[in-house]
Amino acid sequence: MARSKAGSPKARTLGAELRKAREGKGITVRELARRLGIGHAWVVRTEAGSRPTTAEDVTAILVALGVSGVERERLVELAREADGPDWLRAGIPGVHQELVTLIDYERTANAISEVAPLLVPGVLQTADYARAVMTGLPPGELETRVAMRATRRDFLSSRKAPAFEALIAECALTSPIVDAETMIDQYEHIEKVADLPNVTVRIIRSTPPRWTPAHEGRFIMFEFPQAPPLVHLEHLGSAAFLTSPNVIDTYSKALGTLRDVAMSPAESAEFIGACIERAKETTK
């Protein structure tokens, strides 16, 4: 019998999906528990990903919620997938599952560190910048992704907002991906968000030329008050969720190295201010 492992990335993703399905139906935890004939703590732990969950559990929950068709098949198939501390999903990133998962991690984390070697981190992107870097998507899907990305930013200023650290490579802010006016708005938005007490923005220098762990690619580390840390990697057609202790240790050390070589928050603010002035010169 396929069974998710308690606390694994897959179990937490599945729990987030089930909670979203329940809330979408306007059903409380206690009402769902009543329909299933079980204690409400079972539902709470399932949605938190803190108990092993089988495809049969998922089917029972979805039947109780009145979820059918393609959506039920998708979630039951997710429950049947092999599970482990490190989980690779083909077909992600996408509008639905990856965003549901990331929103849940952002909601429950107490600290988030993102390394961005090529692009401005997603939660710091303006709508116009996001549209530019998602060029090629169908118009309907593009606007859905932009809207969901804007919604994700809310966690930065929520009442229980986590500490958020962005380590952005200098070239991500200076490469000509968008026009100057769009980039000015993007710089100013980063400045505004960086003023939040829980947000730290640090720029990784390009000079003198040297290798840093940022050259290995983008990653996000989530730290939780009552669960092990998790690293998220995003690629063109897939995503990985990693929790193996040795893997987490590797990424923790990489973050330490990048903090050592990055500009201070004050220096980073000065750098972004200089970027704004240079961009404004090009629009005159």
C-alpha positions as CSV (number, residue, x, y, z in Angstrom):
1,M,0.0,0.0,0.0
2,A,1.5,3.4,-1.1
3,R,1.8,5.6,2.0
4,S,3.4,9.0,2.4
5,K,5.9,9.4,5.2
6,A,5.0,11.7,8.0
7,G,6.7,15.1,7.6
8,S,8.1,14.4,4.1
9,P,7.8,17.0,1.3
10,K,5.2,14.9,-0.4
11,A,3.1,14.5,2.7
12,R,3.2,18.2,3.3
13,T,2.3,19.0,-0.3
14,L,-0.6,16.5,-0.2
15,G,-1.8,18.0,3.1
16,A,-1.7,21.5,1.6
17,E,-3.7,20.3,-1.3
18,L,-6.3,18.6,0.9
19,R,-6.7,21.7,3.1
20,K,-7.2,23.9,0.0
21,A,-9.8,21.5,-1.3
22,R,-11.6,21.6,2.1
23,E,-11.5,25.3,2.4
24,G,-12.7,25.6,-1.2
25,K,-15.8,23.7,-0.2
26,G,-16.4,25.9,2.8
27,I,-16.1,22.9,5.2
28,T,-14.6,23.2,8.6
29,V,-12.1,20.6,10.0
30,R,-14.7,19.4,12.6
31,E,-17.4,19.0,9.9
32,L,-15.0,17.0,7.7
33,A,-14.1,14.8,10.7
34,R,-17.8,14.3,11.4
35,R,-18.4,13.1,7.8
36,L,-15.5,10.7,8.1
37,G,-16.5,9.5,11.5
38,I,-13.1,10.2,13.0
39,G,-11.5,12.7,15.5
40,H,-10.7,16.2,14.1
41,A,-7.1,15.8,15.2
42,W,-6.7,13.2,12.4
43,V,-7.7,15.8,9.8
44,V,-5.5,18.4,11.3
45,R,-2.4,16.1,11.2
46,T,-3.2,14.9,7.7
47,E,-3.4,18.5,6.4
48,A,-0.2,19.4,8.2
49,G,1.6,16.3,6.6
50,S,2.5,15.1,10.1
51,R,1.0,11.6,9.7
52,P,1.4,8.9,7.1
53,T,-1.3,9.2,4.4
54,T,-2.5,6.5,2.0
55,A,-4.3,6.8,-1.3
56,E,-7.3,5.3,0.5
57,D,-7.2,8.1,3.1
58,V,-7.1,10.7,0.3
59,T,-10.0,9.1,-1.6
60,A,-12.1,9.0,1.6
61,I,-11.4,12.7,2.3
62,L,-12.2,13.7,-1.3
63,V,-15.5,11.7,-1.3
64,A,-16.5,13.4,1.9
65,L,-15.7,16.8,0.4
66,G,-17.6,16.0,-2.8
67,V,-14.5,16.4,-5.0
68,S,-14.7,14.2,-8.1
69,G,-13.4,13.8,-11.6
70,V,-10.0,15.0,-12.7
71,E,-9.1,16.7,-9.5
72,R,-9.8,13.6,-7.4
73,E,-7.7,11.5,-9.8
74,R,-4.9,14.0,-9.6
75,L,-4.7,13.9,-5.8
76,V,-5.1,10.2,-5.5
77,E,-2.3,9.7,-8.0
78,L,-0.2,12.1,-6.0
79,A,-0.8,10.0,-2.9
80,R,0.4,6.9,-4.8
81,E,3.7,8.3,-5.8
82,A,6.9,7.0,-4.2
83,D,7.9,9.0,-1.1
84,G,11.1,9.8,0.6
85,P,13.1,12.7,2.2
86,D,14.0,14.1,-1.2
87,W,11.2,14.4,-3.7
88,L,11.4,15.2,-7.4
89,R,8.3,16.2,-9.3
90,A,8.3,16.3,-13.1
91,G,5.9,18.8,-14.7
92,I,6.4,21.4,-12.0
93,P,6.5,24.4,-11.8
94,G,2.9,25.1,-12.7
95,V,-0.1,27.2,-11.8
96,H,-1.6,24.8,-9.3
97,Q,0.4,22.3,-7.3
98,E,3.8,24.1,-6.9
99,L,2.1,27.3,-5.9
100,V,-0.2,25.6,-3.4
101,T,2.9,23.9,-1.9
102,L,5.0,27.1,-1.8
103,I,2.1,29.1,-0.3
104,D,1.8,26.5,2.5
105,Y,5.6,26.6,3.2
106,E,5.5,30.4,3.3
107,R,2.5,30.3,5.6
108,T,4.2,27.9,8.1
109,A,7.9,28.9,8.0
110,N,9.6,31.1,10.5
111,A,12.6,31.8,8.2
112,I,13.0,31.8,4.5
113,S,16.3,32.3,2.6
114,E,16.3,32.6,-1.2
115,V,19.3,32.7,-3.5
116,A,18.6,34.3,-6.8
117,P,21.5,34.2,-9.3
118,L,19.6,35.2,-12.5
119,L,16.3,36.8,-11.7
120,V,14.7,38.9,-9.0
121,P,13.1,36.4,-6.5
122,G,9.5,35.7,-7.3
123,V,8.0,37.2,-4.1
124,L,9.8,40.4,-4.8
125,Q,8.8,40.7,-8.5
126,T,6.4,43.5,-9.7
127,A,3.6,42.4,-12.0
128,D,5.3,43.9,-15.1
129,Y,8.6,42.2,-14.3
130,A,6.8,38.9,-13.8
131,R,5.0,39.2,-17.1
132,A,8.3,39.9,-18.9
133,V,10.0,36.8,-17.4
134,M,7.0,34.6,-18.2
135,T,6.8,35.5,-21.8
136,G,5.6,32.7,-24.0
137,L,2.8,31.4,-21.8
138,P,-0.8,31.6,-23.0
139,P,-2.4,34.9,-22.0
140,G,-4.9,33.3,-19.6
141,E,-2.3,31.3,-17.8
142,L,0.2,34.2,-17.8
143,E,-2.3,36.5,-16.0
144,T,-3.2,33.7,-13.5
145,R,0.4,33.2,-12.6
146,V,1.1,36.9,-12.2
147,A,-2.0,37.3,-10.0
148,M,-1.0,34.3,-7.8
149,R,2.6,35.6,-7.5
150,A,1.2,38.9,-6.3
151,T,-0.9,37.2,-3.8
152,R,2.1,35.2,-2.4
153,R,3.8,38.5,-1.5
154,D,1.2,39.1,1.3
155,F,3.0,36.7,3.6
156,L,5.9,39.2,3.9
157,S,3.7,41.7,5.8
158,S,1.4,39.3,7.6
159,R,1.0,39.3,11.4
160,K,3.2,36.3,11.8
161,A,5.5,37.0,8.9
162,P,8.7,34.9,8.7
163,A,12.1,36.4,8.5
164,F,12.8,36.6,4.7
165,E,16.3,36.9,3.3
166,A,17.0,37.5,-0.4
167,L,20.6,36.9,-1.6
168,I,20.5,38.3,-5.2
169,A,23.4,38.1,-7.6
170,E,24.4,41.5,-9.0
171,C,23.8,40.3,-12.6
172,A,20.1,39.6,-11.8
173,L,19.7,43.3,-11.3
174,T,21.8,44.6,-14.1
175,S,21.1,42.2,-17.0
176,P,18.8,43.8,-19.6
177,I,15.8,41.4,-19.2
178,V,13.2,44.2,-19.2
179,D,13.0,47.8,-20.4
180,A,14.4,50.6,-18.2
181,E,11.0,51.9,-16.9
182,T,9.9,48.4,-15.8
183,M,13.2,47.9,-14.1
184,I,13.0,51.2,-12.3
185,D,9.7,50.1,-10.8
186,Q,11.2,46.8,-9.9
187,Y,14.2,48.4,-8.1
188,E,11.9,50.8,-6.2
189,H,9.7,47.8,-5.2
190,I,12.7,46.0,-3.8
191,E,13.7,49.1,-1.8
192,K,10.2,49.3,-0.4
193,V,10.0,45.7,0.7
194,A,13.5,45.8,2.1
195,D,12.3,48.4,4.6
196,L,10.1,45.8,6.3
197,P,11.6,44.8,9.6
198,N,11.5,41.1,8.8
199,V,13.1,41.4,5.3
200,T,16.8,41.5,4.4
201,V,18.1,42.1,0.9
202,R,21.8,41.5,0.2
203,I,23.5,41.7,-3.2
204,I,26.1,39.1,-4.2
205,R,29.0,41.0,-5.8
206,S,30.2,40.2,-9.3
207,T,33.6,41.7,-8.7
208,P,36.2,40.6,-8.2
209,P,35.4,37.7,-10.4
210,R,35.1,34.5,-8.4
211,W,33.0,31.4,-8.0
212,T,30.3,31.3,-5.3
213,P,27.6,28.8,-4.6
214,A,25.1,31.1,-6.3
215,H,26.7,29.9,-9.6
216,E,25.2,26.5,-8.9
217,G,21.6,27.9,-9.3
218,R,18.6,29.2,-7.5
219,F,17.3,27.7,-4.3
220,I,15.1,28.5,-1.4
221,M,15.5,27.2,2.2
222,F,12.5,27.1,4.4
223,E,12.9,26.7,8.2
224,F,10.0,25.7,10.4
225,P,9.4,26.0,14.1
226,Q,8.3,22.3,14.5
227,A,9.5,20.6,11.3
228,P,12.9,20.0,9.7
229,P,14.2,22.5,7.2
230,L,13.4,22.0,3.5
231,V,15.1,23.2,0.3
232,H,13.2,23.9,-2.8
233,L,14.8,23.8,-6.3
234,E,13.0,25.0,-9.4
235,H,13.9,24.1,-12.9
236,L,12.3,24.7,-16.3
237,G,10.1,21.5,-16.2
238,S,10.5,20.1,-12.8
239,A,11.0,20.9,-9.1
240,A,12.7,19.2,-6.2
241,F,11.9,19.3,-2.5
242,L,14.8,18.2,-0.3
243,T,14.9,17.4,3.4
244,S,17.8,14.8,3.8
245,P,20.0,16.1,6.7
246,N,23.2,15.9,4.6
247,V,21.6,17.8,1.8
248,I,20.3,20.5,4.1
249,D,23.8,20.8,5.6
250,T,25.2,21.4,2.2
251,Y,22.8,24.2,1.4
252,S,23.2,25.7,4.9
253,K,26.9,26.0,4.3
254,A,26.3,27.5,0.9
255,L,24.1,30.2,2.5
256,G,26.8,30.9,5.0
257,T,29.4,31.3,2.3
258,L,27.1,33.7,0.3
259,R,26.4,35.8,3.4
260,D,30.2,36.2,3.8
261,V,30.7,37.4,0.2
262,A,27.6,39.5,-0.2
263,M,27.2,43.2,0.4
264,S,25.8,44.3,3.7
265,P,22.1,45.4,3.7
266,A,23.2,49.0,3.7
267,E,25.6,48.5,0.9
268,S,23.0,46.6,-1.0
269,A,20.5,49.5,-0.6
270,E,23.1,51.9,-2.0
271,F,23.7,49.5,-4.9
272,I,20.0,49.4,-5.8
273,G,19.8,53.2,-5.5
274,A,22.7,53.5,-8.0
275,C,20.9,51.1,-10.3
276,I,17.8,53.4,-10.2
277,E,19.9,56.4,-11.1
278,R,21.6,54.7,-14.0
279,A,18.3,53.4,-15.3
280,K,16.7,56.8,-15.1
281,E,19.6,58.2,-17.2
282,T,18.7,55.8,-20.0
283,T,15.1,57.1,-20.1
284,K,16.0,60.7,-20.5
